[in-house]
C-alpha cells in the first residue's frame, strides 16, 4: 500500500504536469514548480527508505 508521502508526491507531479500542459507559455513555471516539488519529495523518501534497510 502506498504511503501518504508517495500519494502526495504523485498528486503534486500529476498536477504539475497538467498545469504545464494546459498553461500558456508565460505561466508554465507554476506547473514546473509543482512537478519539481513532487519529484523532490519522492527522492527524499527513497533516500530515507534506503537508510532504514540494513
LUMBAPA-162285 format. One record per atom (N, C-alpha, C): x, z, y; atom name. Coordinates in pm, 1 decimal, padded with zeros to 6 digits, m for minus. Atoms other than C-alpha are relative to their C-alpha. Layout:
BEGIN
+----------+----------+----------+-------+
|        X |        Z |        Y | atomo |
+----------+----------+----------+-------+
|        X |        Z |        Y |    CA |
...
+----------+----------+----------+-------+
// end
This chain:
BEGIN
+----------+----------+----------+-------+
|        X |        Z |        Y | atomo |
+----------+----------+----------+-------+
|  00083.9 |  00000.0 | m00118.5 |     N |
|  00000.0 |  00000.0 |  00000.0 |    CA |
|  00088.3 |  00000.0 |  00124.8 |     C |
| m00078.7 |  00011.5 | m00121.6 |     N |
|  00127.8 | m00090.6 |  00344.1 |    CA |
| m00018.3 |  00124.5 |  00086.4 |     C |
|  00006.0 | m00115.9 | m00087.9 |     N |
|  00213.7 |  00195.9 |  00577.0 |    CA |
| m00051.2 | m00036.6 |  00137.9 |     C |
|  00050.8 |  00022.0 | m00135.6 |     N |
|  00085.5 |  00240.0 |  00929.3 |    CA |
|  00100.2 | m00076.3 |  00085.5 |     C |
| m00102.2 |  00069.1 | m00077.5 |     N |
|  00416.7 |  00122.7 |  01072.3 |    CA |
| m00001.3 | m00149.7 | m00029.2 |     C |
| m00002.4 |  00141.4 |  00037.0 |     N |
|  00409.8 | m00203.0 |  00880.1 |    CA |
| m00125.5 | m00070.8 |  00048.7 |     C |
|  00123.9 |  00061.3 | m00048.6 |     N |
|  00045.5 | m00270.9 |  00967.4 |    CA |
|  00008.2 | m00021.7 |  00151.2 |     C |
| m00015.8 |  00014.5 | m00144.8 |     N |
|  00120.4 | m00206.8 |  01336.4 |    CA |
|  00095.4 | m00111.8 |  00036.6 |     C |
| m00097.3 |  00105.8 | m00027.5 |     N |
|  00423.3 | m00435.3 |  01326.7 |    CA |
| m00059.7 | m00137.5 | m00025.5 |     C |
|  00062.5 |  00128.9 |  00031.8 |     N |
|  00226.0 | m00715.4 |  01160.8 |    CA |
| m00102.5 | m00036.3 |  00106.4 |     C |
|  00099.5 |  00027.1 | m00104.7 |     N |
| m00054.5 | m00681.5 |  01416.0 |    CA |
|  00068.0 | m00045.7 |  00128.3 |     C |
| m00071.1 |  00040.3 | m00121.9 |     N |
|  00193.1 | m00699.9 |  01705.7 |    CA |
|  00057.6 | m00140.9 | m00013.2 |     C |
| m00059.2 |  00132.7 |  00018.1 |     N |
|  00365.0 | m01005.8 |  01557.5 |    CA |
| m00106.8 | m00108.5 |  00000.4 |     C |
|  00108.7 |  00098.2 |  00000.1 |     N |
|  00034.7 | m01186.7 |  01494.6 |    CA |
| m00054.5 | m00019.1 |  00141.1 |     C |
|  00047.9 |  00011.4 | m00138.3 |     N |
| m00089.7 | m01106.4 |  01846.6 |    CA |
|  00100.6 | m00074.5 |  00087.5 |     C |
| m00102.9 |  00069.0 | m00077.9 |     N |
|  00241.0 | m01220.7 |  01993.6 |    CA |
|  00001.4 | m00149.2 | m00026.5 |     C |
|  00003.6 |  00142.4 |  00034.3 |     N |
|  00231.1 | m01549.0 |  01805.8 |    CA |
| m00124.2 | m00068.5 |  00054.0 |     C |
|  00124.6 |  00055.1 | m00051.6 |     N |
| m00130.9 | m01605.5 |  01902.7 |    CA |
|  00005.5 | m00017.6 |  00151.5 |     C |
| m00011.3 |  00010.8 | m00146.3 |     N |
| m00061.1 | m01533.2 |  02270.8 |    CA |
|  00096.7 | m00110.5 |  00040.6 |     C |
| m00093.8 |  00107.8 | m00033.1 |     N |
|  00239.0 | m01767.9 |  02270.2 |    CA |
| m00065.6 | m00136.4 | m00022.4 |     C |
|  00065.9 |  00126.7 |  00030.2 |     N |
|  00025.0 | m02042.1 |  02114.3 |    CA |
| m00106.8 | m00034.1 |  00103.2 |     C |
|  00113.1 |  00025.0 | m00089.1 |     N |
| m00272.0 | m02000.3 |  02349.0 |    CA |
|  00034.4 |  00003.3 |  00148.5 |     C |
| m00032.2 | m00016.9 | m00142.1 |     N |
| m00095.4 | m01916.0 |  02675.3 |    CA |
|  00061.7 | m00126.0 |  00059.0 |     C |
| m00073.2 |  00107.2 | m00068.4 |     N |
|  00016.3 | m02170.9 |  02932.7 |    CA |
|  00149.3 |  00035.5 |  00006.0 |     C |
| m00145.8 | m00018.5 |  00004.0 |     N |
|  00393.9 | m02212.2 |  02965.2 |    CA |
|  00049.4 |  00117.4 |  00083.6 |     C |
| m00047.9 | m00107.5 | m00087.5 |     N |
|  00429.0 | m01962.4 |  03251.6 |    CA |
| m00027.6 |  00137.9 | m00058.0 |     C |
|  00041.2 | m00131.4 |  00049.2 |     N |
|  00256.6 | m01679.4 |  03064.2 |    CA |
|  00040.8 |  00026.0 | m00145.0 |     C |
| m00039.1 | m00015.8 |  00140.0 |     N |
|  00418.9 | m01720.5 |  02721.0 |    CA |
|  00089.8 |  00121.6 | m00020.7 |     C |
| m00090.4 | m00114.9 |  00015.1 |     N |
|  00654.5 | m01426.8 |  02792.0 |    CA |
| m00071.5 |  00121.2 | m00057.4 |     C |
|  00074.4 | m00114.2 |  00053.7 |     N |
|  00378.3 | m01177.5 |  02705.0 |    CA |
| m00004.0 | m00008.5 | m00152.0 |     C |
|  00001.3 |  00020.1 |  00144.4 |     N |
|  00345.3 | m01323.0 |  02356.3 |    CA |
|  00136.5 |  00022.4 | m00061.0 |     C |
| m00136.5 | m00019.7 |  00050.0 |     N |
|  00721.0 | m01328.1 |  02313.2 |    CA |
|  00036.4 |  00147.9 | m00003.6 |     C |
| m00028.4 | m00143.8 | m00003.9 |     N |
|  00740.6 | m00961.3 |  02414.0 |    CA |
| m00067.9 |  00072.3 | m00116.1 |     C |
|  00070.7 | m00062.6 |  00111.6 |     N |
|  00474.9 | m00859.3 |  02159.2 |    CA |
|  00061.8 | m00038.7 | m00133.7 |     C |
| m00063.5 |  00045.7 |  00123.1 |     N |
|  00635.6 | m01069.3 |  01887.4 |    CA |
|  00132.7 |  00072.0 | m00020.9 |     C |
| m00127.2 | m00070.9 |  00008.8 |     N |
|  00973.3 | m00912.5 |  01963.5 |    CA |
| m00017.5 |  00146.9 | m00031.8 |     C |
|  00025.0 | m00141.5 |  00028.1 |     N |
|  00827.8 | m00560.7 |  01962.4 |    CA |
| m00039.1 |  00020.6 | m00145.5 |     C |
|  00039.1 | m00010.4 |  00140.1 |     N |
|  00665.8 | m00616.0 |  01624.3 |    CA |
|  00117.8 | m00018.6 | m00093.4 |     C |
| m00118.0 |  00024.2 |  00082.7 |     N |
|  00986.0 | m00756.8 |  01479.0 |    CA |
|  00097.3 |  00117.8 |  00007.5 |     C |
| m00090.9 | m00114.2 | m00015.5 |     N |
|  01190.4 | m00467.3 |  01620.4 |    CA |
| m00049.6 |  00121.1 | m00078.7 |     C |
|  00056.8 | m00111.4 |  00076.0 |     N |
|  00953.2 | m00208.7 |  01470.0 |    CA |
|  00024.2 | m00021.3 | m00149.6 |     C |
| m00019.5 |  00029.5 |  00142.4 |     N |
|  00976.0 | m00380.7 |  01131.9 |    CA |
|  00147.0 |  00015.5 | m00039.6 |     C |
| m00143.3 | m00012.1 |  00031.7 |     N |
|  01357.8 | m00399.8 |  01143.6 |    CA |
|  00044.9 |  00146.0 | m00003.6 |     C |
| m00033.6 | m00142.8 |  00000.3 |     N |
|  01387.3 | m00030.9 |  01232.8 |    CA |
| m00055.0 |  00066.5 | m00126.3 |     C |
|  00058.5 | m00055.7 |  00121.1 |     N |
|  01151.9 |  00054.9 |  00948.1 |    CA |
|  00078.2 | m00037.2 | m00125.1 |     C |
| m00080.6 |  00043.5 |  00115.3 |     N |
|  01356.2 | m00148.7 |  00699.7 |    CA |
|  00130.3 |  00078.0 | m00003.9 |     C |
| m00125.3 | m00074.0 | m00004.1 |     N |
|  01676.1 |  00021.0 |  00815.3 |    CA |
| m00019.7 |  00144.9 | m00042.4 |     C |
|  00025.9 | m00137.8 |  00037.9 |     N |
|  01520.5 |  00366.8 |  00777.4 |    CA |
| m00031.1 |  00013.0 | m00148.4 |     C |
|  00030.3 | m00002.6 |  00143.4 |     N |
|  01387.8 |  00286.0 |  00428.5 |    CA |
|  00126.8 | m00012.1 | m00082.4 |     C |
| m00125.7 |  00016.6 |  00073.8 |     N |
|  01733.8 |  00174.9 |  00315.3 |    CA |
|  00080.8 |  00128.7 | m00000.9 |     C |
| m00075.5 | m00124.8 | m00006.8 |     N |
|  01882.2 |  00505.7 |  00428.0 |    CA |
| m00059.0 |  00105.3 | m00093.3 |     C |
|  00064.0 | m00098.5 |  00086.7 |     N |
|  01628.2 |  00704.4 |  00221.5 |    CA |
|  00034.9 | m00022.1 | m00146.5 |     C |
| m00027.7 |  00030.2 |  00140.6 |     N |
|  01706.3 |  00527.1 | m00107.3 |    CA |
|  00146.7 |  00026.9 | m00029.7 |     C |
| m00140.8 | m00031.3 |  00030.7 |     N |
|  02021.9 |  00667.3 | m00271.4 |    CA |
|  00073.6 | m00117.4 | m00059.7 |     C |
+----------+----------+----------+-------+
// end
